[in-house]
Amino acid sequence: MLAKPIQNLISAFTRLPGVGPKTAERFVIFLLKSGRGEVTRLEKSLEELLQTIKSCEICHNFSDNSPCEICTSSLRDKTIVCVVAEPQDVMAIEKTKSFSGVYHVLRGLIDPLEDGVPGYIKINELLARTDEKNPIKISEIIFALDPTIEGETTVQYISKKIATDRPHVSLSRLATGIPSGGSVEYADEVTLASAIKTRQKI
């Protein structure tokens, strides 16, 4: 029978994406064997994360500043916005060094089996950025969403709203290359760079 603090920590680790009970057990045993120093380093890193990382007020990516470095960079074309589902998708695209615009992180995708659009998905914030009254005139939205049912539903939902109310904004999506059901996050850099460069109009 494992001690309750060990069980509690294993349970906490299993809440992380992709971490099952066996992996969680290995994490906990590693920390116990490593001693107080490793646990203290982890504790300090988590505390620093909570104290310093913010949600960018413009793109909703995570950063130590708000607005973030990408949104404030003078080297970025702020009229072209790449819409992604999660912060890790921004990391994947940035690694390609093929995109010079800015981003909008939705923080999720629309599930067609659910009623309505969850409030935590940053769609209204995206629409506000494309409003003609916004000082930065958005000329193009690039959808870099996973080619899944949820991704396609989200593209269609946002496209309809923009096409109806904001005809001045051009809409496009990543070209073929990422397989159906695949993930932007895990696409290799060459494929992702090509998909951005040869993006298709909607």
Secondary structure as a PSIPRED ss2 file (coil, helix, strand):
# PSIPRED VFORMAT (PSIPRED V4.0)

   1 M C   1.000  0.000  0.000
   2 L C   1.000  0.000  0.000
   3 A C   1.000  0.000  0.000
   4 K H   0.000  1.000  0.000
   5 P H   0.000  1.000  0.000
   6 I H   0.000  1.000  0.000
   7 Q H   0.000  1.000  0.000
   8 N H   0.000  1.000  0.000
   9 L H   0.000  1.000  0.000
  10 I H   0.000  1.000  0.000
  11 S H   0.000  1.000  0.000
  12 A H   0.000  1.000  0.000
  13 F H   0.000  1.000  0.000
  14 T C   1.000  0.000  0.000
  15 R C   1.000  0.000  0.000
  16 L C   1.000  0.000  0.000
  17 P C   1.000  0.000  0.000
  18 G C   1.000  0.000  0.000
  19 V C   1.000  0.000  0.000
  20 G C   1.000  0.000  0.000
  21 P H   0.000  1.000  0.000
  22 K H   0.000  1.000  0.000
  23 T H   0.000  1.000  0.000
  24 A H   0.000  1.000  0.000
  25 E H   0.000  1.000  0.000
  26 R H   0.000  1.000  0.000
  27 F H   0.000  1.000  0.000
  28 V H   0.000  1.000  0.000
  29 I H   0.000  1.000  0.000
  30 F H   0.000  1.000  0.000
  31 L H   0.000  1.000  0.000
  32 L H   0.000  1.000  0.000
  33 K H   0.000  1.000  0.000
  34 S H   0.000  1.000  0.000
  35 G C   1.000  0.000  0.000
  36 R H   0.000  1.000  0.000
  37 G H   0.000  1.000  0.000
  38 E H   0.000  1.000  0.000
  39 V H   0.000  1.000  0.000
  40 T H   0.000  1.000  0.000
  41 R H   0.000  1.000  0.000
  42 L H   0.000  1.000  0.000
  43 E H   0.000  1.000  0.000
  44 K H   0.000  1.000  0.000
  45 S H   0.000  1.000  0.000
  46 L H   0.000  1.000  0.000
  47 E H   0.000  1.000  0.000
  48 E H   0.000  1.000  0.000
  49 L H   0.000  1.000  0.000
  50 L H   0.000  1.000  0.000
  51 Q H   0.000  1.000  0.000
  52 T H   0.000  1.000  0.000
  53 I C   1.000  0.000  0.000
  54 K E   0.000  0.000  1.000
  55 S E   0.000  0.000  1.000
  56 C C   1.000  0.000  0.000
  57 E C   1.000  0.000  0.000
  58 I C   1.000  0.000  0.000
  59 C C   1.000  0.000  0.000
  60 H C   1.000  0.000  0.000
  61 N C   1.000  0.000  0.000
  62 F E   0.000  0.000  1.000
  63 S E   0.000  0.000  1.000
  64 D C   1.000  0.000  0.000
  65 N C   1.000  0.000  0.000
  66 S C   1.000  0.000  0.000
  67 P C   1.000  0.000  0.000
  68 C C   1.000  0.000  0.000
  69 E H   0.000  1.000  0.000
  70 I H   0.000  1.000  0.000
  71 C H   0.000  1.000  0.000
  72 T H   0.000  1.000  0.000
  73 S C   1.000  0.000  0.000
  74 S C   1.000  0.000  0.000
  75 L C   1.000  0.000  0.000
  76 R C   1.000  0.000  0.000
  77 D C   1.000  0.000  0.000
  78 K C   1.000  0.000  0.000
  79 T C   1.000  0.000  0.000
  80 I E   0.000  0.000  1.000
  81 V E   0.000  0.000  1.000
  82 C E   0.000  0.000  1.000
  83 V E   0.000  0.000  1.000
  84 V E   0.000  0.000  1.000
  85 A C   1.000  0.000  0.000
  86 E C   1.000  0.000  0.000
  87 P H   0.000  1.000  0.000
  88 Q H   0.000  1.000  0.000
  89 D H   0.000  1.000  0.000
  90 V H   0.000  1.000  0.000
  91 M H   0.000  1.000  0.000
  92 A H   0.000  1.000  0.000
  93 I H   0.000  1.000  0.000
  94 E H   0.000  1.000  0.000
  95 K H   0.000  1.000  0.000
  96 T H   0.000  1.000  0.000
  97 K C   1.000  0.000  0.000
  98 S C   1.000  0.000  0.000
  99 F C   1.000  0.000  0.000
 100 S C   1.000  0.000  0.000
 101 G C   1.000  0.000  0.000
 102 V E   0.000  0.000  1.000
 103 Y E   0.000  0.000  1.000
 104 H E   0.000  0.000  1.000
 105 V E   0.000  0.000  1.000
 106 L C   1.000  0.000  0.000
 107 R C   1.000  0.000  0.000
 108 G C   1.000  0.000  0.000
 109 L C   1.000  0.000  0.000
 110 I C   1.000  0.000  0.000
 111 D C   1.000  0.000  0.000
 112 P C   1.000  0.000  0.000
 113 L C   1.000  0.000  0.000
 114 E C   1.000  0.000  0.000
 115 D C   1.000  0.000  0.000
 116 G C   1.000  0.000  0.000
 117 V C   1.000  0.000  0.000
 118 P C   1.000  0.000  0.000
 119 G C   1.000  0.000  0.000
 120 Y C   1.000  0.000  0.000
 121 I C   1.000  0.000  0.000
 122 K C   1.000  0.000  0.000
 123 I H   0.000  1.000  0.000
 124 N H   0.000  1.000  0.000
 125 E H   0.000  1.000  0.000
 126 L H   0.000  1.000  0.000
 127 L H   0.000  1.000  0.000
 128 A H   0.000  1.000  0.000
 129 R H   0.000  1.000  0.000
 130 T C   1.000  0.000  0.000
 131 D C   1.000  0.000  0.000
 132 E C   1.000  0.000  0.000
 133 K C   1.000  0.000  0.000
 134 N C   1.000  0.000  0.000
 135 P C   1.000  0.000  0.000
 136 I C   1.000  0.000  0.000
 137 K C   1.000  0.000  0.000
 138 I C   1.000  0.000  0.000
 139 S C   1.000  0.000  0.000
 140 E E   0.000  0.000  1.000
 141 I E   0.000  0.000  1.000
 142 I E   0.000  0.000  1.000
 143 F E   0.000  0.000  1.000
 144 A C   1.000  0.000  0.000
 145 L C   1.000  0.000  0.000
 146 D C   1.000  0.000  0.000
 147 P C   1.000  0.000  0.000
 148 T C   1.000  0.000  0.000
 149 I H   0.000  1.000  0.000
 150 E H   0.000  1.000  0.000
 151 G H   0.000  1.000  0.000
 152 E H   0.000  1.000  0.000
 153 T H   0.000  1.000  0.000
 154 T H   0.000  1.000  0.000
 155 V H   0.000  1.000  0.000
 156 Q H   0.000  1.000  0.000
 157 Y H   0.000  1.000  0.000
 158 I H   0.000  1.000  0.000
 159 S H   0.000  1.000  0.000
 160 K H   0.000  1.000  0.000
 161 K H   0.000  1.000  0.000
 162 I H   0.000  1.000  0.000
 163 A H   0.000  1.000  0.000
 164 T H   0.000  1.000  0.000
 165 D H   0.000  1.000  0.000
 166 R C   1.000  0.000  0.000
 167 P C   1.000  0.000  0.000
 168 H C   1.000  0.000  0.000
 169 V C   1.000  0.000  0.000
 170 S E   0.000  0.000  1.000
 171 L E   0.000  0.000  1.000
 172 S E   0.000  0.000  1.000
 173 R E   0.000  0.000  1.000
 174 L C   1.000  0.000  0.000
 175 A C   1.000  0.000  0.000
 176 T C   1.000  0.000  0.000
 177 G C   1.000  0.000  0.000
 178 I C   1.000  0.000  0.000
 179 P C   1.000  0.000  0.000
 180 S C   1.000  0.000  0.000
 181 G C   1.000  0.000  0.000
 182 G C   1.000  0.000  0.000
 183 S C   1.000  0.000  0.000
 184 V C   1.000  0.000  0.000
 185 E C   1.000  0.000  0.000
 186 Y C   1.000  0.000  0.000
 187 A C   1.000  0.000  0.000
 188 D C   1.000  0.000  0.000
 189 E H   0.000  1.000  0.000
 190 V H   0.000  1.000  0.000
 191 T H   0.000  1.000  0.000
 192 L H   0.000  1.000  0.000
 193 A H   0.000  1.000  0.000
 194 S H   0.000  1.000  0.000
 195 A H   0.000  1.000  0.000
 196 I H   0.000  1.000  0.000
 197 K H   0.000  1.000  0.000
 198 T C   1.000  0.000  0.000
 199 R C   1.000  0.000  0.000
 200 Q E   0.000  0.000  1.000
 201 K E   0.000  0.000  1.000
 202 I C   1.000  0.000  0.000
